[in-house]
Amino acid sequence: MKSSQVRELARRYATGQLNQENYRSQRRTLIDAIISGQQPLAYKENGNGVTMRRAGIKFLALSVIAALVAGVVISMLLKNNDSAHRGTLRSAATAAAAVTAIPVAPGPGLVRTFVDANDWTDMSLESFSRRWNALSADEQAKARASLMYPRLVSDLRQQISSEKAVAGSGGADLHLAALQKMAKTLGVTGAP
């Protein structure tokens, strides 16, 4: 890269070799001499071009690496979302098959099956309520004592809250009514 006497003078000022007053007076003298033709504007070669090219290459390499890393991360996220979606579809199909295959499940098994299926459709809620009512009082007590029951209650409350938020002030939502009916069936108090 070539630099002129004026550029060299500015560089010396920037590095602190010249104070502002000296820089301005030398610059004015140099510019006046160049304009009047007393001094030719000469350029000299400096070694910053090689440094600039190396820095440019490093920047390009880092940019390519960053783009590759971003691409890999995005690809992994998309694959995880796709496999999670497929897993949800499979678990819903499995749960539907389990609901029809087992006429009456014991209490804790019924709760676990419902929570694992994570199917909150009206048909699934009705099926669960019907099977819950078919359990003996002892089996219902065992189900309430199971480790999955608090999760069922928590998920049910969350579903009711979400449905209320979606329904707004209208309140005439059939799915919300089905959720509240299930809460009543389970004896869940304080449902939102």
N, C-alpha and C positions, 0 to 999 in steps of 0.2 A: 504494500500500500504506500502511496506517495503522500508526502506532507510538505507544505510550503513553509516559508519562514514565519508567516503569520500564525500558522497552526502550531509551529514549534514554540513561538512566543506564548501563545495561549496555553499550551501544555505546561510550560514552565510556571506560568501564573497559577494554574490549577493545582500544581504540586507544591506550591508555596515557596518556590525559588525566587519569585518576584512579588513585591507588594503591589497594591492596586495602582498607586501613583506611578511607579516605575513601569508597570505593564502598559498603562495608558500612554505614557510619554513615548516609550519605545515603539508601541504599535502605531501611534500617530506619525512618528518619524519614518518608520518603515513603509507605511502606506503612502505617505507623501513622496518618498524616494521612488517607490514603484510607479506611482502615477506620473511623476515628472520624467520617468525614464532613466533616472540616475542609477537605479538598481533593478536588474531583471528579476522577475518572479521565478525563483528556482525551486524545484521540487527535489526532495531527496527520498530515497527508498528507505523504509523502516521495516523491521521484522514482525510487525503486528499482524500481517496478513496470514502468516502461518498459524499464529495463535488463534486468530479469528476462525480460520477454517477448522482447526481442531475442536474449538468450542462448538462450532456449528455441527460437526459430526457427532460430538458427544450429545448435544441436545437432540439431534435427530434419532440417535440410538435410544436414548431414554424415552422419547416420545413413542417410538415403535414398541418398546417393552411395555410401557404404560397401556398402550392400546391393546396389546395382546392380553395383558393381565385383566383388563376390563372386559374383554371379549370372553375370556374363560369364566370369569365370575358371572357374567350375565347368562352364559350358556348353562352353568351349573344351576343358577336360580330358576331358569326356565325348565330345566329337566326336573328339578325338585317339585315345582308347581304342577307340572304335567303328571308326575308319578303320584303326587298326593291326590290329584283329582281322580286318577284311575283307581287309587286305593279306596277313595270314598265311594266310588261307584261299585267297586267289588264288595266293600263291606255292606253297602246298602242291599245289594243283591243277596249276599250271604245272610243278612239279617232277615230279609223277606222270606228266604227259604227256611230259616230257623223258626220263624214265627208260625209258618204253616206246618212245619214238621213236628213241632212239639205242642201237643194240645194244652197241657198244663205244666208249667215249669215250677219247681219249688221257688219260694220267695227270693232268696239271694240270687239264684240263677236267672230269674225273671228280670230283676233289677240290672244285673250285669249284662244280660243280652240287650236290654233296651239302651243302656248307656253306651255300650260298645257300638251298637248300630247307629246311634246318633241320628235317628230318623224321627223328625218332629212333624210329620204329616198328620193330618186328621185321622187317616186310616190307622196309622201306627199308634196314635194316642188312644183311639177307641179300642184297638186290640189289646193294648197294655192294660187299660182300665177293666176290660172284660176279664182278662186273665187274673188281674189283681183281686177282683171281687170273687173269683172262683177259688182263691187260696183260703186255707183255714186261717183262723185268727193267730194260731201258733206260727204258721209259715209267714204271715204278714209281719209278725213281731221279729222273726229271724231276718226278714228282708230289711226291716228298719234298722236292725243292729249290724247289718253287713257294712263292709268298708265302702261299697259303691253307692249306698243310699244317700249320704250327704252330697255326693257329686250329682246324683239324679235331682235332688231337691235344688241344688245350686243352679244346675243347667235349666231346670224348669222355671225357676225365678227369672233367670236371664232371658229365656224365651218370652216370658210374659212381658218383661220390661221392654224388650225389643219390639214386640208386637204392639204394645201400647204406644210406643214412640211412632211406629209406622201408621197405626190407625188414627192417631191424632185425637182430636176432640170428638169425632163422630161416635166412637165407641161401639158401633154395630158391626164388629168384625167377628165372623164365624170362627176363624182359627183361634182368635183370642178367647172366645167362649170355650172352645175345646180344651185349650191349655188350662183355663181356670177350672173347668170341670175335672181335669186330671189332678189339679192341686187339691181340690175338694175331696176327690176319691182317696188320695194319699193322706189326707188330713194335714196338709201343709198349711200352717197358720202364718199370717204375716206375708202372704204372697203379694207382690207389688201390684 
